[in-house]
Amino acid sequence: MISRAKKKEYIKAGGSFCINCGSGNISAGKIEAEGREAWQEVQCYDCGSEWNDIFRLIGVDDIILPENEPKIPQVRGDKESADEHPETA
Ligand SMILES: [Zn+2]
């Protein structure tokens, strides 16, 4: 079992070593994502351990907004069109 303290140490170091034996001879796979979580398979070539690094959304940066006018929600229009044909119900 990997202790909580060891996991903490691993996360603090940015996952740059094997969580089991401490070797730097590790290889990470592609990052996969689903919803607000992402993960990456990692394996150690020295001891053969495998684990998943887990990533979470922690912020946003480099936001590029469109140059055209932002779209205004058409809530009022929907209500008006519904009131226009009360007899068709
Ligand atoms: Zn290892």
PDB file of the backbone (N, CA, C, O) and the ligand in Angstrom, with CONECT records:
HET     ZN  A 101       1
ATOM      1  N   MET A   1       0.834  -1.217   0.000  1.00  0.00           N
ATOM      2  CA  MET A   1       0.000   0.000   0.000  1.00  0.00           C
ATOM      3  C   MET A   1       0.861   1.257   0.000  1.00  0.00           C
ATOM      4  O   MET A   1       1.926   1.308   0.615  1.00  0.00           O
ATOM      5  N   ILE A   2       0.376   2.249  -0.696  1.00  0.00           N
ATOM      6  CA  ILE A   2       1.061   3.532  -0.720  1.00  0.00           C
ATOM      7  C   ILE A   2       0.416   4.425   0.355  1.00  0.00           C
ATOM      8  O   ILE A   2      -0.797   4.634   0.353  1.00  0.00           O
ATOM      9  N   SER A   3       1.216   4.927   1.236  1.00  0.00           N
ATOM     10  CA  SER A   3       0.684   5.745   2.337  1.00  0.00           C
ATOM     11  C   SER A   3       0.206   7.107   1.841  1.00  0.00           C
ATOM     12  O   SER A   3       0.601   7.584   0.777  1.00  0.00           O
ATOM     13  N   ARG A   4      -0.663   7.716   2.656  1.00  0.00           N
ATOM     14  CA  ARG A   4      -1.167   9.058   2.367  1.00  0.00           C
ATOM     15  C   ARG A   4      -0.023  10.049   2.238  1.00  0.00           C
ATOM     16  O   ARG A   4      -0.011  10.897   1.346  1.00  0.00           O
ATOM     17  N   ALA A   5       0.950   9.924   3.158  1.00  0.00           N
ATOM     18  CA  ALA A   5       2.092  10.842   3.171  1.00  0.00           C
ATOM     19  C   ALA A   5       2.887  10.732   1.874  1.00  0.00           C
ATOM     20  O   ALA A   5       3.358  11.731   1.331  1.00  0.00           O
ATOM     21  N   LYS A   6       3.026   9.511   1.392  1.00  0.00           N
ATOM     22  CA  LYS A   6       3.795   9.290   0.169  1.00  0.00           C
ATOM     23  C   LYS A   6       3.056   9.884  -1.032  1.00  0.00           C
ATOM     24  O   LYS A   6       3.665  10.475  -1.924  1.00  0.00           O
ATOM     25  N   LYS A   7       1.737   9.716  -1.035  1.00  0.00           N
ATOM     26  CA  LYS A   7       0.932  10.298  -2.113  1.00  0.00           C
ATOM     27  C   LYS A   7       1.063  11.813  -2.110  1.00  0.00           C
ATOM     28  O   LYS A   7       1.198  12.442  -3.160  1.00  0.00           O
ATOM     29  N   LYS A   8       1.022  12.389  -0.913  1.00  0.00           N
ATOM     30  CA  LYS A   8       1.155  13.832  -0.757  1.00  0.00           C
ATOM     31  C   LYS A   8       2.493  14.313  -1.301  1.00  0.00           C
ATOM     32  O   LYS A   8       2.569  15.310  -2.020  1.00  0.00           O
ATOM     33  N   GLU A   9       3.530  13.595  -0.949  1.00  0.00           N
ATOM     34  CA  GLU A   9       4.889  13.911  -1.383  1.00  0.00           C
ATOM     35  C   GLU A   9       4.986  13.836  -2.906  1.00  0.00           C
ATOM     36  O   GLU A   9       5.607  14.678  -3.555  1.00  0.00           O
ATOM     37  N   TYR A  10       4.359  12.813  -3.445  1.00  0.00           N
ATOM     38  CA  TYR A  10       4.352  12.592  -4.889  1.00  0.00           C
ATOM     39  C   TYR A  10       3.656  13.744  -5.615  1.00  0.00           C
ATOM     40  O   TYR A  10       4.153  14.244  -6.624  1.00  0.00           O
ATOM     41  N   ILE A  11       2.507  14.155  -5.091  1.00  0.00           N
ATOM     42  CA  ILE A  11       1.739  15.239  -5.708  1.00  0.00           C
ATOM     43  C   ILE A  11       2.501  16.560  -5.601  1.00  0.00           C
ATOM     44  O   ILE A  11       2.531  17.351  -6.544  1.00  0.00           O
ATOM     45  N   LYS A  12       3.117  16.784  -4.433  1.00  0.00           N
ATOM     46  CA  LYS A  12       3.872  18.013  -4.201  1.00  0.00           C
ATOM     47  C   LYS A  12       5.040  18.125  -5.178  1.00  0.00           C
ATOM     48  O   LYS A  12       5.397  19.222  -5.609  1.00  0.00           O
ATOM     49  N   ALA A  13       5.628  16.989  -5.519  1.00  0.00           N
ATOM     50  CA  ALA A  13       6.778  16.976  -6.428  1.00  0.00           C
ATOM     51  C   ALA A  13       6.334  17.002  -7.894  1.00  0.00           C
ATOM     52  O   ALA A  13       7.162  16.985  -8.804  1.00  0.00           O
ATOM     53  N   GLY A  14       5.016  17.042  -8.106  1.00  0.00           N
ATOM     54  CA  GLY A  14       4.508  17.093  -9.475  1.00  0.00           C
ATOM     55  C   GLY A  14       4.547  15.751 -10.172  1.00  0.00           C
ATOM     56  O   GLY A  14       4.521  15.686 -11.401  1.00  0.00           O
ATOM     57  N   GLY A  15       4.608  14.682  -9.403  1.00  0.00           N
ATOM     58  CA  GLY A  15       4.571  13.339  -9.974  1.00  0.00           C
ATOM     59  C   GLY A  15       5.764  13.010 -10.848  1.00  0.00           C
ATOM     60  O   GLY A  15       5.621  12.389 -11.902  1.00  0.00           O
ATOM     61  N   SER A  16       6.940  13.428 -10.410  1.00  0.00           N
ATOM     62  CA  SER A  16       8.123  13.257 -11.266  1.00  0.00           C
ATOM     63  C   SER A  16       8.924  12.003 -10.943  1.00  0.00           C
ATOM     64  O   SER A  16       9.999  11.784 -11.500  1.00  0.00           O
ATOM     65  N   PHE A  17       8.392  11.177 -10.035  1.00  0.00           N
ATOM     66  CA  PHE A  17       9.111   9.943  -9.704  1.00  0.00           C
ATOM     67  C   PHE A  17       8.121   8.823  -9.440  1.00  0.00           C
ATOM     68  O   PHE A  17       6.919   9.060  -9.313  1.00  0.00           O
ATOM     69  N   CYS A  18       8.629   7.610  -9.359  1.00  0.00           N
ATOM     70  CA  CYS A  18       7.769   6.461  -9.095  1.00  0.00           C
ATOM     71  C   CYS A  18       7.211   6.545  -7.682  1.00  0.00           C
ATOM     72  O   CYS A  18       7.952   6.760  -6.723  1.00  0.00           O
ATOM     73  N   ILE A  19       5.905   6.375  -7.563  1.00  0.00           N
ATOM     74  CA  ILE A  19       5.262   6.484  -6.253  1.00  0.00           C
ATOM     75  C   ILE A  19       5.618   5.293  -5.367  1.00  0.00           C
ATOM     76  O   ILE A  19       5.458   5.355  -4.148  1.00  0.00           O
ATOM     77  N   ASN A  20       6.091   4.226  -5.966  1.00  0.00           N
ATOM     78  CA  ASN A  20       6.451   3.041  -5.186  1.00  0.00           C
ATOM     79  C   ASN A  20       7.931   3.002  -4.805  1.00  0.00           C
ATOM     80  O   ASN A  20       8.268   2.877  -3.628  1.00  0.00           O
ATOM     81  N   CYS A  21       8.815   3.110  -5.803  1.00  0.00           N
ATOM     82  CA  CYS A  21      10.240   2.943  -5.509  1.00  0.00           C
ATOM     83  C   CYS A  21      11.031   4.249  -5.597  1.00  0.00           C
ATOM     84  O   CYS A  21      12.209   4.278  -5.242  1.00  0.00           O
ATOM     85  N   GLY A  22      10.408   5.314  -6.060  1.00  0.00           N
ATOM     86  CA  GLY A  22      11.087   6.605  -6.115  1.00  0.00           C
ATOM     87  C   GLY A  22      11.957   6.795  -7.344  1.00  0.00           C
ATOM     88  O   GLY A  22      12.645   7.809  -7.460  1.00  0.00           O
ATOM     89  N   SER A  23      11.940   5.850  -8.252  1.00  0.00           N
ATOM     90  CA  SER A  23      12.755   5.942  -9.462  1.00  0.00           C
ATOM     91  C   SER A  23      12.243   7.038 -10.399  1.00  0.00           C
ATOM     92  O   SER A  23      11.045   7.319 -10.454  1.00  0.00           O
ATOM     93  N   GLY A  24      13.160   7.640 -11.120  1.00  0.00           N
ATOM     94  CA  GLY A  24      12.768   8.640 -12.106  1.00  0.00           C
ATOM     95  C   GLY A  24      12.542   8.007 -13.467  1.00  0.00           C
ATOM     96  O   GLY A  24      12.206   8.690 -14.434  1.00  0.00           O
ATOM     97  N   ASN A  25      12.727   6.701 -13.531  1.00  0.00           N
ATOM     98  CA  ASN A  25      12.602   5.958 -14.786  1.00  0.00           C
ATOM     99  C   ASN A  25      11.142   5.590 -15.025  1.00  0.00           C
ATOM    100  O   ASN A  25      10.778   4.415 -15.064  1.00  0.00           O
ATOM    101  N   ILE A  26      10.309   6.631 -15.184  1.00  0.00           N
ATOM    102  CA  ILE A  26       8.880   6.409 -15.359  1.00  0.00           C
ATOM    103  C   ILE A  26       8.418   6.968 -16.693  1.00  0.00           C
ATOM    104  O   ILE A  26       9.086   7.803 -17.303  1.00  0.00           O
ATOM    105  N   SER A  27       7.279   6.497 -17.126  1.00  0.00           N
ATOM    106  CA  SER A  27       6.726   6.943 -18.400  1.00  0.00           C
ATOM    107  C   SER A  27       5.239   7.203 -18.249  1.00  0.00           C
ATOM    108  O   SER A  27       4.510   6.373 -17.706  1.00  0.00           O
ATOM    109  N   ALA A  28       4.790   8.350 -18.728  1.00  0.00           N
ATOM    110  CA  ALA A  28       3.386   8.713 -18.616  1.00  0.00           C
ATOM    111  C   ALA A  28       2.718   8.628 -19.976  1.00  0.00           C
ATOM    112  O   ALA A  28       3.306   8.987 -20.996  1.00  0.00           O
ATOM    113  N   GLY A  29       1.490   8.153 -19.977  1.00  0.00           N
ATOM    114  CA  GLY A  29       0.726   8.032 -21.217  1.00  0.00           C
ATOM    115  C   GLY A  29      -0.040   9.299 -21.532  1.00  0.00           C
ATOM    116  O   GLY A  29       0.221  10.369 -20.981  1.00  0.00           O
ATOM    117  N   LYS A  30      -0.984   9.147 -22.429  1.00  0.00           N
ATOM    118  CA  LYS A  30      -1.799  10.284 -22.846  1.00  0.00           C
ATOM    119  C   LYS A  30      -2.760  10.697 -21.732  1.00  0.00           C
ATOM    120  O   LYS A  30      -3.254   9.861 -20.976  1.00  0.00           O
ATOM    121  N   ILE A  31      -3.011  11.987 -21.648  1.00  0.00           N
ATOM    122  CA  ILE A  31      -3.985  12.466 -20.669  1.00  0.00           C
ATOM    123  C   ILE A  31      -5.383  12.271 -21.244  1.00  0.00           C
ATOM    124  O   ILE A  31      -5.682  12.719 -22.351  1.00  0.00           O
ATOM    125  N   GLU A  32      -6.231  11.597 -20.478  1.00  0.00           N
ATOM    126  CA  GLU A  32      -7.621  11.427 -20.874  1.00  0.00           C
ATOM    127  C   GLU A  32      -8.479  12.250 -19.939  1.00  0.00           C
ATOM    128  O   GLU A  32      -8.119  12.466 -18.781  1.00  0.00           O
ATOM    129  N   ALA A  33      -9.606  12.708 -20.436  1.00  0.00           N
ATOM    130  CA  ALA A  33     -10.445  13.559 -19.603  1.00  0.00           C
ATOM    131  C   ALA A  33     -11.904  13.186 -19.742  1.00  0.00           C
ATOM    132  O   ALA A  33     -12.352  12.752 -20.804  1.00  0.00           O
ATOM    133  N   GLU A  34     -12.641  13.360 -18.654  1.00  0.00           N
ATOM    134  CA  GLU A  34     -14.080  13.152 -18.676  1.00  0.00           C
ATOM    135  C   GLU A  34     -14.675  14.062 -17.625  1.00  0.00           C
ATOM    136  O   GLU A  34     -14.309  13.999 -16.452  1.00  0.00           O
ATOM    137  N   GLY A  35     -15.593  14.906 -18.052  1.00  0.00           N
ATOM    138  CA  GLY A  35     -16.194  15.845 -17.115  1.00  0.00           C
ATOM    139  C   GLY A  35     -15.145  16.809 -16.591  1.00  0.00           C
ATOM    140  O   GLY A  35     -14.406  17.421 -17.362  1.00  0.00           O
ATOM    141  N   ARG A  36     -15.088  16.937 -15.282  1.00  0.00           N
ATOM    142  CA  ARG A  36     -14.158  17.899 -14.709  1.00  0.00           C
ATOM    143  C   ARG A  36     -12.884  17.232 -14.210  1.00  0.00           C
ATOM    144  O   ARG A  36     -12.100  17.838 -13.480  1.00  0.00           O
ATOM    145  N   GLU A  37     -12.684  15.973 -14.612  1.00  0.00           N
ATOM    146  CA  GLU A  37     -11.493  15.264 -14.174  1.00  0.00           C
ATOM    147  C   GLU A  37     -10.708  14.715 -15.361  1.00  0.00           C
ATOM    148  O   GLU A  37     -11.281  14.351 -16.388  1.00  0.00           O
ATOM    149  N   ALA A  38      -9.408  14.664 -15.205  1.00  0.00           N
ATOM    150  CA  ALA A  38      -8.556  14.077 -16.226  1.00  0.00           C
ATOM    151  C   ALA A  38      -7.542  13.173 -15.549  1.00  0.00           C
ATOM    152  O   ALA A  38      -7.196  13.376 -14.386  1.00  0.00           O
ATOM    153  N   TRP A  39      -7.076  12.188 -16.271  1.00  0.00           N
ATOM    154  CA  TRP A  39      -6.096  11.278 -15.686  1.00  0.00           C
ATOM    155  C   TRP A  39      -5.097  10.827 -16.736  1.00  0.00           C
ATOM    156  O   TRP A  39      -5.310  10.972 -17.940  1.00  0.00           O
ATOM    157  N   GLN A  40      -4.018  10.284 -16.244  1.00  0.00           N
ATOM    158  CA  GLN A  40      -2.907   9.904 -17.100  1.00  0.00           C
ATOM    159  C   GLN A  40      -2.276   8.653 -16.513  1.00  0.00           C
ATOM    160  O   GLN A  40      -1.899   8.623 -15.342  1.00  0.00           O
ATOM    161  N   GLU A  41      -2.165   7.626 -17.334  1.00  0.00           N
ATOM    162  CA  GLU A  41      -1.529   6.398 -16.866  1.00  0.00           C
ATOM    163  C   GLU A  41      -0.025   6.590 -16.771  1.00  0.00           C
ATOM    164  O   GLU A  41       0.606   7.119 -17.686  1.00  0.00           O
ATOM    165  N   VAL A  42       0.537   6.154 -15.658  1.00  0.00           N
ATOM    166  CA  VAL A  42       1.982   6.248 -15.482  1.00  0.00           C
ATOM    167  C   VAL A  42       2.514   4.867 -15.116  1.00  0.00           C
ATOM    168  O   VAL A  42       1.865   4.120 -14.384  1.00  0.00           O
ATOM    169  N   GLN A  43       3.684   4.535 -15.622  1.00  0.00           N
ATOM    170  CA  GLN A  43       4.287   3.269 -15.230  1.00  0.00           C
ATOM    171  C   GLN A  43       5.762   3.458 -14.915  1.00  0.00           C
ATOM    172  O   GLN A  43       6.430   4.337 -15.457  1.00  0.00           O
ATOM    173  N   CYS A  44       6.251   2.597 -14.014  1.00  0.00           N
ATOM    174  CA  CYS A  44       7.655   2.636 -13.624  1.00  0.00           C
ATOM    175  C   CYS A  44       8.373   1.469 -14.296  1.00  0.00           C
ATOM    176  O   CYS A  44       7.937   0.321 -14.211  1.00  0.00           O
ATOM    177  N   TYR A  45       9.476   1.783 -14.962  1.00  0.00           N
ATOM    178  CA  TYR A  45      10.224   0.732 -15.656  1.00  0.00           C
ATOM    179  C   TYR A  45      11.111  -0.049 -14.694  1.00  0.00           C
ATOM    180  O   TYR A  45      11.560  -1.151 -15.008  1.00  0.00           O
ATOM    181  N   ASP A  46      11.361   0.521 -13.531  1.00  0.00           N
ATOM    182  CA  ASP A  46      12.257  -0.148 -12.591  1.00  0.00           C
ATOM    183  C   ASP A  46      11.545  -1.201 -11.743  1.00  0.00           C
ATOM    184  O   ASP A  46      12.049  -2.314 -11.590  1.00  0.00           O
ATOM    185  N   CYS A  47      10.373  -0.859 -11.188  1.00  0.00           N
ATOM    186  CA  CYS A  47       9.691  -1.823 -10.309  1.00  0.00           C
ATOM    187  C   CYS A  47       8.416  -2.379 -10.925  1.00  0.00           C
ATOM    188  O   CYS A  47       7.825  -3.313 -10.383  1.00  0.00           O
ATOM    189  N   GLY A  48       7.986  -1.820 -12.048  1.00  0.00           N
ATOM    190  CA  GLY A  48       6.806  -2.354 -12.723  1.00  0.00           C
ATOM    191  C   GLY A  48       5.481  -1.844 -12.192  1.00  0.00           C
ATOM    192  O   GLY A  48       4.427  -2.334 -12.596  1.00  0.00           O
ATOM    193  N   SER A  49       5.512  -0.873 -11.296  1.00  0.00           N
ATOM    194  CA  SER A  49       4.269  -0.311 -10.772  1.00  0.00           C
ATOM    195  C   SER A  49       3.541   0.488 -11.845  1.00  0.00           C
ATOM    196  O   SER A  49       4.158   1.051 -12.749  1.00  0.00           O
ATOM    197  N   GLU A  50       2.226   0.523 -11.728  1.00  0.00           N
ATOM    198  CA  GLU A  50       1.412   1.351 -12.613  1.00  0.00           C
ATOM    199  C   GLU A  50       0.399   2.103 -11.773  1.00  0.00           C
ATOM    200  O   GLU A  50      -0.144   1.571 -10.805  1.00  0.00           O
ATOM    201  N   TRP A  51       0.154   3.339 -12.154  1.00  0.00           N
ATOM    202  CA  TRP A  51      -0.851   4.129 -11.423  1.00  0.00           C
ATOM    203  C   TRP A  51      -1.381   5.215 -12.333  1.00  0.00           C
ATOM    204  O   TRP A  51      -0.863   5.426 -13.430  1.00  0.00           O
ATOM    205  N   ASN A  52      -2.413   5.903 -11.879  1.00  0.00           N
ATOM    206  CA  ASN A  52      -2.989   7.008 -12.635  1.00  0.00           C
ATOM    207  C   ASN A  52      -2.733   8.323 -11.909  1.00  0.00           C
ATOM    208  O   ASN A  52      -3.040   8.453 -10.724  1.00  0.00           O
ATOM    209  N   ASP A  53      -2.181   9.277 -12.605  1.00  0.00           N
ATOM    210  CA  ASP A  53      -2.145  10.641 -12.098  1.00  0.00           C
ATOM    211  C   ASP A  53      -3.509  11.241 -12.376  1.00  0.00           C
ATOM    212  O   ASP A  53      -4.048  11.068 -13.469  1.00  0.00           O
ATOM    213  N   ILE A  54      -4.081  11.948 -11.402  1.00  0.00           N
ATOM    214  CA  ILE A  54      -5.402  12.535 -11.589  1.00  0.00           C
ATOM    215  C   ILE A  54      -5.299  14.049 -11.566  1.00  0.00           C
ATOM    216  O   ILE A  54      -4.660  14.631 -10.689  1.00  0.00           O
ATOM    217  N   PHE A  55      -5.934  14.673 -12.537  1.00  0.00           N
ATOM    218  CA  PHE A  55      -5.898  16.127 -12.667  1.00  0.00           C
ATOM    219  C   PHE A  55      -7.294  16.696 -12.476  1.00  0.00           C
ATOM    220  O   PHE A  55      -8.295  16.071 -12.829  1.00  0.00           O
ATOM    221  N   ARG A  56      -7.338  17.893 -11.908  1.00  0.00           N
ATOM    222  CA  ARG A  56      -8.617  18.569 -11.731  1.00  0.00           C
ATOM    223  C   ARG A  56      -8.527  19.972 -12.303  1.00  0.00           C
ATOM    224  O   ARG A  56      -7.450  20.565 -12.367  1.00  0.00           O
ATOM    225  N   LEU A  57      -9.660  20.489 -12.713  1.00  0.00           N
ATOM    226  CA  LEU A  57      -9.736  21.862 -13.182  1.00  0.00           C
ATOM    227  C   LEU A  57      -9.488  22.797 -12.002  1.00  0.00           C
ATOM    228  O   LEU A  57     -10.225  22.777 -11.016  1.00  0.00           O
ATOM    229  N   ILE A  58      -8.439  23.619 -12.114  1.00  0.00           N
ATOM    230  CA  ILE A  58      -8.132  24.514 -10.992  1.00  0.00           C
ATOM    231  C   ILE A  58      -8.203  25.976 -11.386  1.00  0.00           C
ATOM    232  O   ILE A  58      -8.063  26.851 -10.531  1.00  0.00           O
ATOM    233  N   GLY A  59      -8.417  26.261 -12.669  1.00  0.00           N
ATOM    234  CA  GLY A  59      -8.512  27.660 -13.062  1.00  0.00           C
ATOM    235  C   GLY A  59      -8.644  27.816 -14.560  1.00  0.00           C
ATOM    236  O   GLY A  59      -8.661  26.836 -15.304  1.00  0.00           O
ATOM    237  N   VAL A  60      -8.737  29.065 -14.994  1.00  0.00           N
ATOM    238  CA  VAL A  60      -8.784  29.373 -16.413  1.00  0.00           C
ATOM    239  C   VAL A  60      -7.767  30.462 -16.715  1.00  0.00           C
ATOM    240  O   VAL A  60      -7.459  31.294 -15.862  1.00  0.00           O
ATOM    241  N   ASP A  61      -7.250  30.445 -17.933  1.00  0.00           N
ATOM    242  CA  ASP A  61      -6.223  31.403 -18.311  1.00  0.00           C
ATOM    243  C   ASP A  61      -6.276  31.593 -19.826  1.00  0.00           C
ATOM    244  O   ASP A  61      -6.868  30.790 -20.547  1.00  0.00           O
ATOM    245  N   ASP A  62      -5.651  32.663 -20.287  1.00  0.00           N
ATOM    246  CA  ASP A  62      -5.546  32.945 -21.725  1.00  0.00           C
ATOM    247  C   ASP A  62      -6.898  32.876 -22.421  1.00  0.00           C
ATOM    248  O   ASP A  62      -7.050  32.220 -23.452  1.00  0.00           O
ATOM    249  N   ILE A  63      -7.854  33.550 -21.854  1.00  0.00           N
ATOM    250  CA  ILE A  63      -9.206  33.539 -22.422  1.00  0.00           C
ATOM    251  C   ILE A  63      -9.264  34.477 -23.618  1.00  0.00           C
ATOM    252  O   ILE A  63      -8.877  35.641 -23.519  1.00  0.00           O
ATOM    253  N   ILE A  64      -9.744  33.975 -24.741  1.00  0.00           N
ATOM    254  CA  ILE A  64      -9.915  34.797 -25.932  1.00  0.00           C
ATOM    255  C   ILE A  64     -11.401  34.933 -26.209  1.00  0.00           C
ATOM    256  O   ILE A  64     -12.090  33.947 -26.469  1.00  0.00           O
ATOM    257  N   LEU A  65     -11.886  36.160 -26.151  1.00  0.00           N
ATOM    258  CA  LEU A  65     -13.305  36.389 -26.379  1.00  0.00           C
ATOM    259  C   LEU A  65     -13.546  36.712 -27.843  1.00  0.00           C
ATOM    260  O   LEU A  65     -12.676  37.293 -28.492  1.00  0.00           O
ATOM    261  N   PRO A  66     -14.704  36.350 -28.377  1.00  0.00           N
ATOM    262  CA  PRO A  66     -15.008  36.672 -29.769  1.00  0.00           C
ATOM    263  C   PRO A  66     -15.145  38.179 -29.948  1.00  0.00           C
ATOM    264  O   PRO A  66     -15.552  38.885 -29.026  1.00  0.00           O
ATOM    265  N   GLU A  67     -14.800  38.670 -31.145  1.00  0.00           N
ATOM    266  CA  GLU A  67     -14.839  40.110 -31.380  1.00  0.00           C
ATOM    267  C   GLU A  67     -16.240  40.629 -31.645  1.00  0.00           C
ATOM    268  O   GLU A  67     -16.527  41.801 -31.402  1.00  0.00           O
ATOM    269  N   ASN A  68     -17.119  39.757 -32.144  1.00  0.00           N
ATOM    270  CA  ASN A  68     -18.489  40.202 -32.403  1.00  0.00           C
ATOM    271  C   ASN A  68     -19.275  40.320 -31.100  1.00  0.00           C
ATOM    272  O   ASN A  68     -18.830  39.860 -30.049  1.00  0.00           O
ATOM    273  N   GLU A  69     -20.440  40.937 -31.185  1.00  0.00           N
ATOM    274  CA  GLU A  69     -21.267  41.181 -30.009  1.00  0.00           C
ATOM    275  C   GLU A  69     -21.660  39.866 -29.341  1.00  0.00           C
ATOM    276  O   GLU A  69     -21.959  38.880 -30.015  1.00  0.00           O
ATOM    277  N   PRO A  70     -21.656  39.864 -28.036  1.00  0.00           N
ATOM    278  CA  PRO A  70     -22.117  38.646 -27.356  1.00  0.00           C
ATOM    279  C   PRO A  70     -23.597  38.413 -27.620  1.00  0.00           C
ATOM    280  O   PRO A  70     -24.371  39.363 -27.736  1.00  0.00           O
ATOM    281  N   LYS A  71     -23.981  37.160 -27.713  1.00  0.00           N
ATOM    282  CA  LYS A  71     -25.382  36.837 -27.991  1.00  0.00           C
ATOM    283  C   LYS A  71     -26.240  37.117 -26.758  1.00  0.00           C
ATOM    284  O   LYS A  71     -25.899  36.729 -25.641  1.00  0.00           O
ATOM    285  N   ILE A  72     -27.354  37.794 -26.988  1.00  0.00           N
ATOM    286  CA  ILE A  72     -28.282  38.060 -25.884  1.00  0.00           C
ATOM    287  C   ILE A  72     -29.317  36.940 -25.861  1.00  0.00           C
ATOM    288  O   ILE A  72     -29.933  36.639 -26.883  1.00  0.00           O
ATOM    289  N   PRO A  73     -29.501  36.344 -24.736  1.00  0.00           N
ATOM    290  CA  PRO A  73     -30.487  35.249 -24.646  1.00  0.00           C
ATOM    291  C   PRO A  73     -31.877  35.724 -25.079  1.00  0.00           C
ATOM    292  O   PRO A  73     -32.306  36.813 -24.697  1.00  0.00           O
ATOM    293  N   GLN A  74     -32.577  34.917 -25.871  1.00  0.00           N
ATOM    294  CA  GLN A  74     -33.863  35.311 -26.457  1.00  0.00           C
ATOM    295  C   GLN A  74     -35.031  34.897 -25.589  1.00  0.00           C
ATOM    296  O   GLN A  74     -36.022  34.375 -26.100  1.00  0.00           O
ATOM    297  N   VAL A  75     -34.938  35.116 -24.290  1.00  0.00           N
ATOM    298  CA  VAL A  75     -35.998  34.675 -23.371  1.00  0.00           C
ATOM    299  C   VAL A  75     -37.287  35.442 -23.635  1.00  0.00           C
ATOM    300  O   VAL A  75     -38.373  34.862 -23.644  1.00  0.00           O
ATOM    301  N   ARG A  76     -37.160  36.770 -23.853  1.00  0.00           N
ATOM    302  CA  ARG A  76     -38.345  37.615 -24.059  1.00  0.00           C
ATOM    303  C   ARG A  76     -39.063  37.223 -25.342  1.00  0.00           C
ATOM    304  O   ARG A  76     -40.292  37.161 -25.377  1.00  0.00           O
ATOM    305  N   GLY A  77     -38.296  36.960 -26.398  1.00  0.00           N
ATOM    306  CA  GLY A  77     -38.873  36.596 -27.691  1.00  0.00           C
ATOM    307  C   GLY A  77     -39.712  35.333 -27.600  1.00  0.00           C
ATOM    308  O   GLY A  77     -40.788  35.249 -28.192  1.00  0.00           O
ATOM    309  N   ASP A  78     -39.212  34.345 -26.852  1.00  0.00           N
ATOM    310  CA  ASP A  78     -39.934  33.086 -26.695  1.00  0.00           C
ATOM    311  C   ASP A  78     -41.286  33.302 -26.027  1.00  0.00           C
ATOM    312  O   ASP A  78     -42.296  32.718 -26.421  1.00  0.00           O
ATOM    313  N   LYS A  79     -41.280  34.155 -25.006  1.00  0.00           N
ATOM    314  CA  LYS A  79     -42.501  34.407 -24.255  1.00  0.00           C
ATOM    315  C   LYS A  79     -43.533  35.116 -25.136  1.00  0.00           C
ATOM    316  O   LYS A  79     -44.722  34.802 -25.095  1.00  0.00           O
ATOM    317  N   GLU A  80     -43.052  36.085 -25.937  1.00  0.00           N
ATOM    318  CA  GLU A  80     -43.945  36.843 -26.811  1.00  0.00           C
ATOM    319  C   GLU A  80     -44.620  35.941 -27.845  1.00  0.00           C
ATOM    320  O   GLU A  80     -45.821  36.055 -28.085  1.00  0.00           O
ATOM    321  N   SER A  81     -43.844  35.050 -28.451  1.00  0.00           N
ATOM    322  CA  SER A  81     -44.404  34.197 -29.484  1.00  0.00           C
ATOM    323  C   SER A  81     -45.426  33.218 -28.892  1.00  0.00           C
ATOM    324  O   SER A  81     -46.362  32.801 -29.574  1.00  0.00           O
ATOM    325  N   ALA A  82     -45.241  32.864 -27.647  1.00  0.00           N
ATOM    326  CA  ALA A  82     -46.187  31.964 -26.995  1.00  0.00           C
ATOM    327  C   ALA A  82     -47.506  32.687 -26.712  1.00  0.00           C
ATOM    328  O   ALA A  82     -48.585  32.099 -26.791  1.00  0.00           O
ATOM    329  N   ASP A  83     -47.392  33.977 -26.381  1.00  0.00           N
ATOM    330  CA  ASP A  83     -48.592  34.766 -26.077  1.00  0.00           C
ATOM    331  C   ASP A  83     -49.349  35.173 -27.345  1.00  0.00           C
ATOM    332  O   ASP A  83     -50.534  35.504 -27.298  1.00  0.00           O
ATOM    333  N   GLU A  84     -48.634  35.139 -28.487  1.00  0.00           N
ATOM    334  CA  GLU A  84     -49.237  35.600 -29.737  1.00  0.00           C
ATOM    335  C   GLU A  84     -50.350  34.668 -30.237  1.00  0.00           C
ATOM    336  O   GLU A  84     -51.293  35.120 -30.886  1.00  0.00           O
ATOM    337  N   HIS A  85     -50.239  33.384 -29.938  1.00  0.00           N
ATOM    338  CA  HIS A  85     -51.220  32.439 -30.458  1.00  0.00           C
ATOM    339  C   HIS A  85     -51.890  31.659 -29.342  1.00  0.00           C
ATOM    340  O   HIS A  85     -51.684  30.452 -29.219  1.00  0.00           O
ATOM    341  N   PRO A  86     -52.680  32.326 -28.537  1.00  0.00           N
ATOM    342  CA  PRO A  86     -53.342  31.601 -27.440  1.00  0.00           C
ATOM    343  C   PRO A  86     -54.449  30.686 -27.961  1.00  0.00           C
ATOM    344  O   PRO A  86     -54.816  29.714 -27.301  1.00  0.00           O
ATOM    345  N   GLU A  87     -54.982  30.998 -29.149  1.00  0.00           N
ATOM    346  CA  GLU A  87     -56.125  30.228 -29.671  1.00  0.00           C
ATOM    347  C   GLU A  87     -55.702  28.902 -30.315  1.00  0.00           C
ATOM    348  O   GLU A  87     -56.532  28.017 -30.524  1.00  0.00           O
ATOM    349  N   THR A  88     -54.407  28.770 -30.629  1.00  0.00           N
ATOM    350  CA  THR A  88     -53.951  27.559 -31.310  1.00  0.00           C
ATOM    351  C   THR A  88     -53.769  26.387 -30.346  1.00  0.00           C
ATOM    352  O   THR A  88     -53.506  25.267 -30.784  1.00  0.00           O
ATOM    353  N   ALA A  89     -53.905  26.630 -29.045  1.00  0.00           N
ATOM    354  CA  ALA A  89     -53.685  25.543 -28.083  1.00  0.00           C
ATOM    355  C   ALA A  89     -54.820  24.533 -28.103  1.00  0.00           C
ATOM    356  O   ALA A  89     -54.790  23.557 -27.354  1.00  0.00           O
TER     357      ALA A  89
HETATM  358 ZN    ZN A 101       9.069   2.062  -9.297  1.00  0.00          ZN2+
END
